[in-house]
Amino acid sequence: MRRMKCGLVVSIMVMLPLFMVGFLAAAEYPQRPVQLLVGYTAGGPVDLSARALAEAAKPFFPKPFSVVNKPGGSGVVATAEIAKSSPDGYTLGEVSISHLFFAPHLEPGIPYKGPDDFQFIVSACTAYEAIGVRADSPWKTIKDFIDYAKANPGKLRVGNAGLGTTTHLDAISMRMAAGVPITDVPFAGAAPAITALLGGHIEGVSLNMMPILPHAQAGKLRFLAVFANERTTDVPELKDVPTFKELGYDVITNGSPYFIVGPKKMPKNVVDMLYDSLLKAEKTDLYRKFCRENLLTLDFKGPDQLTKEAAKYFAFYGDFIKEKGIRSMLQK
């Protein structure tokens, strides 16, 4: 018995310094800037919203958030790096539902299995998608666009922000609902897709409304239809643009929620500090103005609520991808 007690005491004495190191490291957090990874090129919705949030967080967090663009694999490369990084709070990322809830179902070989591999910190915002074309194109309405596609199978090339992203799945849902034979063209983010459209290399885009809007305001692009449940009536360029839903098309209307996440097993006090600071940042006039001007919806949710909702999202899109045969469709 005495020998067992001695062994227990020795084990505790050996482990105690390790626990203390972890505790002190968390207690002194942060000692350096925090990386905020973005899986797309600069200039797209995820990138710009991450930069706006990093700027708004300056008064509330002791160190700066440094936004780092790591495009590749439609956001999967950066998301995988977050999952495998040290859970010390210095590597986070702004990711969308396509990274966490689509990619694991579409590409089972990627380095993470789903939302359970991440620590949710706070919801950033939600973007909604739309179909856009050049303002000088012959298509004034989505009906014109669909009729042309049906009469000219495969000739309409529609760009999206990446293979398996929300923008891509939305375009697939439109194609299936309307029976439209279009050609999907994935890009490494929204910005290069817009550039291709403006340059006449593709005929349309399925993207978040945010990157299309400034070009619509400049008279270069035109919105045709929106993947949402309601119209955006307070923006001149969108107030007369119908939703697919009101036109009777059964398309995806969940939008693209963005989340700030880190790797699993982050210390609770680090997660709490990040959540508190970023939530304050999201409630600033600066960030609210950014979201309002860029057609992004604010939705304040914390770690516990997001973790619960993640399971539902993951199951929903898993069923959708399986039911529609989207995985086999993308492999063709």
C-alpha positions in Angstrom: 0.0 0.0 0.0 2.8 2.4 1.0 4.6 1.6 -2.2 1.4 2.4 -4.2 1.1 5.7 -2.4 4.7 6.6 -3.1 4.2 5.7 -6.8 1.2 7.9 -7.0 3.0 10.8 -5.3 5.9 10.4 -7.7 3.5 10.4 -10.7 1.8 13.5 -9.6 5.1 15.3 -9.0 6.3 14.3 -12.5 3.0 15.4 -14.2 2.5 18.6 -12.1 5.2 20.7 -14.0 3.6 19.7 -17.3 0.2 20.8 -16.2 1.7 24.0 -14.8 3.5 24.8 -18.1 0.2 24.4 -20.0 -1.7 26.5 -17.4 0.9 29.3 -17.4 1.1 29.3 -21.2 -2.7 29.7 -21.4 -2.7 32.3 -18.6 -0.1 34.5 -20.4 -1.9 34.3 -23.7 -1.4 36.0 -26.1 2.3 36.7 -26.3 2.4 37.3 -30.1 0.1 38.0 -33.0 -2.6 35.4 -33.9 -2.7 34.1 -37.4 -6.1 34.1 -39.1 -5.9 31.8 -42.1 -8.1 32.3 -45.1 -8.3 29.6 -47.7 -8.8 31.9 -50.7 -7.0 34.6 -52.6 -7.2 38.2 -51.4 -10.2 40.3 -52.3 -13.0 37.7 -51.9 -15.8 37.7 -49.3 -14.0 35.4 -46.7 -10.8 37.4 -47.0 -12.4 40.8 -46.8 -14.7 39.9 -43.8 -11.7 38.4 -42.0 -9.7 41.6 -42.5 -12.6 43.7 -41.4 -13.0 41.6 -38.2 -9.2 41.7 -37.5 -9.3 45.5 -37.7 -12.4 45.8 -35.5 -10.8 43.6 -32.9 -7.8 45.8 -32.3 -9.2 47.7 -29.2 -10.3 44.4 -27.6 -7.4 42.0 -28.1 -3.8 42.6 -26.8 -2.1 41.4 -30.0 -3.1 41.9 -33.6 -4.8 39.3 -35.8 -2.7 38.7 -38.9 -4.8 37.5 -41.9 -2.8 35.0 -44.0 -4.1 33.9 -47.4 -3.5 30.2 -48.2 -5.6 29.3 -51.2 -5.9 25.8 -52.5 -8.3 22.9 -52.7 -11.3 25.3 -52.5 -10.3 26.3 -48.9 -9.4 22.8 -47.8 -5.6 23.4 -47.6 -6.0 26.2 -45.1 -8.7 24.4 -43.1 -6.5 21.3 -42.9 -3.6 23.4 -41.6 -5.9 24.8 -38.9 -6.9 21.3 -37.8 -3.3 20.1 -37.5 -1.9 23.2 -35.9 -1.0 23.5 -32.2 -4.0 24.2 -30.0 -2.3 27.2 -28.4 -4.6 29.8 -29.8 -2.1 31.3 -32.3 -3.5 29.7 -35.4 -7.1 30.3 -36.2 -9.1 30.6 -39.4 -12.2 32.1 -41.0 -13.9 29.2 -42.7 -17.2 28.6 -44.4 -19.7 25.7 -44.3 -18.2 24.3 -47.5 -14.9 23.6 -45.8 -16.4 22.0 -42.7 -19.7 20.4 -43.9 -19.2 19.8 -47.7 -15.6 18.8 -48.2 -15.5 15.8 -45.8 -18.4 14.3 -47.7 -17.1 15.1 -51.1 -13.4 14.2 -50.5 -13.1 11.5 -47.7 -9.3 11.5 -48.1 -8.8 15.1 -46.8 -6.7 15.5 -43.6 -9.8 16.2 -41.4 -13.1 14.3 -40.9 -15.5 17.1 -40.2 -16.6 19.8 -37.7 -15.6 17.6 -34.7 -11.9 18.3 -35.6 -12.3 22.0 -34.8 -12.9 24.3 -31.9 -15.7 26.8 -32.8 -15.1 30.2 -31.4 -17.6 32.6 -32.9 -19.8 33.0 -36.0 -18.5 35.8 -38.2 -21.3 36.5 -40.7 -23.5 34.9 -43.4 -23.3 35.6 -47.1 -25.9 34.7 -49.7 -25.2 33.8 -53.3 -26.5 35.0 -56.6 -26.1 34.6 -60.3 -24.4 37.5 -62.0 -23.7 38.3 -65.7 -22.0 41.2 -67.5 -24.3 44.3 -67.8 -23.8 44.3 -71.6 -24.9 40.6 -72.0 -28.1 39.7 -73.8 -29.6 38.2 -70.6 -31.8 40.6 -68.7 -33.5 38.1 -66.5 -32.8 34.6 -65.1 -35.4 33.3 -67.5 -33.4 34.6 -70.4 -30.3 32.9 -69.0 -32.1 29.6 -68.4 -33.8 29.6 -71.8 -30.5 30.3 -73.6 -28.8 27.5 -71.7 -31.5 25.0 -72.7 -31.2 26.1 -76.3 -27.4 26.0 -76.3 -26.4 23.0 -74.1 -23.0 23.5 -72.4 -22.3 26.9 -74.0 -22.9 28.8 -70.8 -19.9 28.8 -68.6 -20.6 29.7 -65.0 -17.8 30.5 -62.7 -17.8 29.7 -58.9 -15.4 30.2 -56.0 -14.1 26.7 -56.0 -14.9 23.0 -56.5 -17.3 21.9 -53.8 -17.9 25.3 -52.3 -21.3 26.8 -51.5 -21.2 28.8 -54.7 -20.6 25.6 -56.6 -23.3 23.6 -54.9 -25.8 26.4 -55.4 -25.0 26.4 -59.1 -25.5 22.6 -59.2 -28.8 23.0 -57.3 -30.0 25.6 -59.9 -28.9 23.4 -62.8 -30.8 20.4 -61.3 -33.9 22.4 -60.4 -34.2 24.2 -63.7 -32.8 21.4 -65.9 -30.1 23.8 -67.1 -27.1 22.3 -69.1 -24.4 24.7 -68.0 -20.7 24.2 -67.6 -19.3 24.8 -64.1 -15.9 26.6 -64.0 -14.3 26.5 -60.5 -11.8 29.3 -59.6 -9.5 29.8 -56.5 -11.9 32.2 -55.0 -14.5 34.9 -56.0 -12.0 37.5 -57.1 -10.5 35.5 -60.0 -14.0 34.4 -61.1 -15.1 38.0 -61.3 -12.0 38.9 -63.3 -12.8 36.1 -65.7 -16.4 37.3 -66.2 -15.4 40.9 -66.7 -12.8 39.7 -69.3 -15.4 37.7 -71.2 -13.8 34.3 -70.5 -17.1 33.0 -68.9 -20.7 34.0 -69.3 -21.8 34.2 -65.7 -20.9 33.6 -62.1 -22.5 31.9 -59.1 -21.0 33.8 -56.2 -21.7 35.5 -53.0 -23.6 38.8 -53.6 -20.8 40.8 -51.9 -18.1 40.6 -54.7 -20.7 41.1 -57.4 -22.2 44.2 -55.9 -19.5 46.9 -56.5 -19.3 45.9 -60.2 -23.1 46.1 -60.4 -23.0 49.5 -58.8 -20.3 50.5 -61.4 -22.7 49.4 -64.2 -20.4 46.5 -65.3 -22.4 43.5 -63.9 -26.0 42.6 -63.4 -27.7 40.4 -60.9 -30.2 37.8 -62.3 -31.4 35.9 -59.3 -30.6 35.3 -55.6 -30.2 32.0 -53.6 -32.1 33.3 -50.6 -35.6 33.1 -49.0 -36.2 36.8 -49.4 -35.3 39.6 -51.7 -32.7 42.3 -50.7 -35.0 45.3 -51.0 -32.8 48.0 -49.5 -30.1 47.9 -52.2 -31.0 49.5 -55.5 -29.1 47.0 -57.6 -31.0 44.1 -55.9 -34.5 45.3 -55.0 -35.9 44.1 -58.3 -33.9 40.9 -58.4 -36.1 37.8 -57.7 -35.1 34.9 -55.5 -35.1 31.4 -57.1 -37.6 30.4 -54.4 -40.2 33.0 -55.5 -39.7 31.7 -59.1 -40.5 28.2 -58.0 -37.1 26.7 -58.1 -36.1 24.3 -55.3 -32.5 25.4 -54.8 -30.3 25.7 -51.7 -31.0 28.9 -49.7 -28.9 28.4 -46.5 -26.3 30.9 -47.6 -22.6 30.7 -46.6 -22.1 31.1 -42.8 -18.5 32.0 -41.9 -17.0 30.9 -38.6 -13.8 31.6 -36.7 -12.4 28.3 -35.7 -9.2 26.8 -34.2 -7.9 23.3 -33.7 -9.5 20.9 -31.2 -8.3 20.9 -27.5 -7.7 24.6 -27.1 -7.6 25.7 -23.5 -11.0 27.0 -22.3 -9.7 30.3 -21.1 -8.1 31.0 -24.4 -11.3 30.1 -26.3 -13.3 32.3 -23.9 -10.9 35.2 -24.3 -11.0 35.0 -28.1 -14.8 34.7 -28.1 -15.2 37.7 -25.8 -12.8 39.9 -27.9 -14.2 38.9 -31.3 -17.8 39.2 -30.2 -17.1 42.8 -29.1 -15.4 43.4 -32.4 -18.5 42.2 -34.3 -20.7 44.6 -32.4 -18.6 47.6 -33.3 -20.0 50.2 -35.7 -17.0 49.5 -37.9 -17.8 45.8 -38.5 -21.6 46.4 -38.6 -21.0 49.0 -41.3 -18.8 46.6 -43.3 -21.4 43.8 -43.1 -24.3 46.2 -44.0 -22.4 47.6 -47.0 -21.4 44.2 -48.3 -24.7 42.4 -47.9 -23.5 40.2 -45.0 -25.8 39.1 -42.3 -24.6 39.3 -38.7 -25.5 36.3 -36.4 -23.9 36.3 -33.0 -23.2 32.7 -31.9 -20.7 31.3 -29.5 -18.8 28.0 -29.2 -21.5 25.9 -27.6 -24.3 26.9 -30.0 -22.1 26.5 -33.0 -20.9 23.1 -32.0 -24.5 21.9 -31.7 -25.6 23.4 -35.0 -22.5 22.0 -36.7 -23.8 18.4 -36.2 -27.1 19.3 -37.9 -25.4 21.1 -40.8 -23.0 18.2 -41.3 -25.8 15.6 -41.4 -28.0 17.8 -43.7 -25.4 18.3 -46.3 -24.2 14.7 -46.1 -27.7 13.6 -46.9 -28.1 16.3 -49.7 -24.8 15.3 -51.4 -25.7 11.6 -51.2 -29.3 12.1 -52.4 -28.3 14.2 -55.4 -25.3 12.1 -56.3 -23.1 15.2 -56.2 -19.9 13.4 -55.3 -20.0 11.2 -58.4 -21.0 14.3 -60.4 -17.9 16.1 -59.4 -15.7 13.1 -60.2 -16.7 13.0 -63.8 
